[in-house]
Amino acid sequence: MGFDLKSARHWAEELLRQAVTEGSKVIDATLGNGYDTEWLCGLVGDEGHVYGFDVQQEAVDRTNERLVNAGIDHRATLFCTGHQNVKEYVHEKVDAAVFNLGWLPGTDKNIRTMRETTLQAVEGCLELLKEGGLLTICAYPGHEEGKEELNALIEWAKGLDSKKYDAMIRGYLNQPNDPPVMFAVKKNLRKGSRK
Ligand SMILES: C[S@@+](CC[C@H](N)C(=O)[O-])C[C@H]1O[C@@H](n2cnc3c(N)ncnc32)[C@H](O)[C@@H]1O
């Protein structure tokens, strides 16, 4: 009554609101239309920074335009390159890294995130995370490659050292068309602080 169980994107945002505050440094690993980047730039404020990645110039341009219109483009640096190269471009520790997998709506579906490069990118981002930092992933198992990407991420997350990381997955079990799934990985949780 009066509520629903929400979506992968909602759950990711709920966690990110705790990890990302004024002054935070964040990686947005998949710019797309720039909705997430704009939202993150709002959270980090003028003292923080968002590093954004996308393989498509169109995504970089759409995101840049969105930030310019909002008057907050100085809070972000956008790179037109694959997120698997993240460590070549980001040279400081970050509070959070955000992945929203798949393709840019309205463009070629073949230009999408791929299992191998996604795994390289999440590994790179984990290395860049501060202690206490958060990595979130929204994965889309509604198509075959997305399912494979999700399964690879599950195996990857299961293998993370439980002394260094807490890894969780959240998604619907009985809905049609395999709705998106949310992953969260937190670095170095202080044991005993879980509620
Ligand atoms: C679902 S969209 C992201 C949505 C976006 N976060 C937003 O708020 O609009 C996924 C994006 O990932 C990008 N992408 C695909 N492969 C990539 C890679 N290796 N590195 C970075 N971005 C990639 C696609 O070009 C696409 O724009």
The ligand as a MOL file (V3000), in Angstrom:
LIG
                    3D

  0  0  0     0  0            999 V3000
M  V30 BEGIN CTAB
M  V30 COUNTS 27 29 0 0 0
M  V30 BEGIN ATOM
M  V30 1 C 22.9260 3.3380 -20.5020 0
M  V30 2 S 24.0550 4.4960 -21.1560 0 CHG=1
M  V30 3 C 24.4870 5.4500 -19.7250 0
M  V30 4 C 23.3710 6.3280 -19.1890 0
M  V30 5 C 23.8720 7.5400 -18.4440 0
M  V30 6 N 24.5380 7.1970 -17.2070 0
M  V30 7 C 22.8230 8.6020 -18.2470 0
M  V30 8 O 22.5910 9.0500 -17.1070 0
M  V30 9 O 22.2070 9.0060 -19.2420 0 CHG=-1
M  V30 10 C 25.5360 3.5370 -21.3910 0
M  V30 11 C 26.6650 4.3030 -22.0290 0
M  V30 12 O 27.8630 3.5370 -21.9300 0
M  V30 13 C 28.6760 3.8890 -23.0250 0
M  V30 14 N 29.7630 2.9300 -23.1940 0
M  V30 15 C 29.7920 1.7780 -23.8930 0
M  V30 16 N 30.9970 1.1970 -23.7880 0
M  V30 17 C 31.7610 2.0010 -22.9940 0
M  V30 18 C 33.1060 1.9450 -22.5230 0
M  V30 19 N 33.9080 0.9270 -22.7940 0
M  V30 20 N 33.5420 2.9800 -21.7400 0
M  V30 21 C 32.7320 4.0110 -21.4360 0
M  V30 22 N 31.4550 4.1080 -21.8590 0
M  V30 23 C 30.9770 3.1180 -22.6180 0
M  V30 24 C 27.7010 3.9650 -24.1830 0
M  V30 25 O 28.2290 4.7210 -25.2530 0
M  V30 26 C 26.4800 4.6290 -23.5060 0
M  V30 27 O 26.4850 6.0000 -23.7120 0
M  V30 END ATOM
M  V30 BEGIN BOND
M  V30 1 1 1 2
M  V30 2 1 2 3
M  V30 3 1 2 10
M  V30 4 1 3 4
M  V30 5 1 4 5
M  V30 6 1 5 6
M  V30 7 1 5 7
M  V30 8 2 7 8
M  V30 9 1 7 9
M  V30 10 1 10 11
M  V30 11 1 11 12
M  V30 12 1 11 26
M  V30 13 1 12 13
M  V30 14 1 13 14
M  V30 15 1 13 24
M  V30 16 1 14 15
M  V30 17 1 14 23
M  V30 18 2 15 16
M  V30 19 1 16 17
M  V30 20 1 17 18
M  V30 21 2 17 23
M  V30 22 1 18 19
M  V30 23 2 18 20
M  V30 24 1 20 21
M  V30 25 2 21 22
M  V30 26 1 22 23
M  V30 27 1 24 25
M  V30 28 1 24 26
M  V30 29 1 26 27
M  V30 END BOND
M  V30 END CTAB
M  END
